[in-house]
Amino acid sequence: RIHLEGESSLLLLSSRPWLSRFDRSSGKHVMAPLSYAPLDHGCAFSSEAVPEGVVATAGKTLRIISVDTAGMEGGEDEAFNANRVDLRYTPRQMTLLATTA
């Protein structure tokens, strides 16, 4: 359990971390993925530099995360997440696969 904008929220840990909170202005429950690497443990954190944040571990790394709740409204797509993958060979071409609806 963490606090964002003075409201109680949940930090959900899985292969991708999520934040879950109730938005009083819209009256809706909002869930947003964190654009972050998978986390092992997390806890509320507060300091002068980060008044409402999360301290978390990812492997042997300690991370302090400041959450911007403006992107959690659903209007903006800020849920981009990047992973580095070491390739055995350098790709020469890319192919787009059509998706069916």
N, C-alpha and C positions, 0 to 999 in steps of 0.2 A: 504494500500500500504506500503510495506517494501522494504528495499534494501538488496540484497545478492550479495556479490562479486562486489559491485558497480553498480549492475543492478537493475532496478525496478522489483519488484515481488509482487504477491498478496497473502494474507493470507485469505483462504476461511474457513469459520466457518460453520460446520454442526454437525451431530452426531459424526463426526471424522474430525479434522482439516486437511487441505491440503495446500500445497504451490504450486503456479503456477508461472512459469517463462519461459523466452525465453533463451535457451542455444545458445550463439553465436558460440561456437566451432562446434556444430553439426547442427546448423540452425533449430533446432526443438523446439517446445513448450513442456515443461516438467511439468507434474503434479505429485506430490508425497505426499502420506499421511504422516502426522506427527505421530510418534509413541508416542501419548500423549492422555491424557484424553480429553473429550470434553471441549472446551473453550467457554466462553460467549462473551468476548470482547478481542480484540488484537490491538496492536499498535507497530510501530517501536521503537526500544530501542537501545541505544548506550552508552557504558561506557568503561573505560580502560580495564576491565576484559572481557567484551563482546562487541567487536567493532561493530558487526552487529547481532542484535538479536531481540527478540519480548518480550514485556511485555504484559501479558494477565491475565484475571481473569477467574476463574473456581469456581462458587459459591461464597464463601466468601474468597477464596484463591487467593493471588497475585502470579503469576509465571513469572519468567524471563527465557526465552528459548534461547539457543544458537543453531543455525541450522548448521549442517554439510552438505554442498552441495555435498560432494563426493558420498553419497548414492543416490543422485537424478538422476544419470546417467542411471539408469535402469538395469545395469549389476548385481548389487548386490540386494538381497532381504532383505532390512533393514526396510521393512514396517510392522514389527511385532508389534502388539499392545496387551497389556495385560489388563484385567479387573478383579477385585476381586468380586466374587459372594459368599455371605454367603449362605451356604446350611443348610437345616433343618436337613438332615441326612447325614451320611458319606457314600459315594458311596463304594460299595463292588466289583463291576465289571464294565468294560467298554466294549462297543461293537462298532466295526468299521462298518459303513454303506458303502456299495459299491455305488459309483457314476456312473451314466451312461452318456456317452458322446453323 
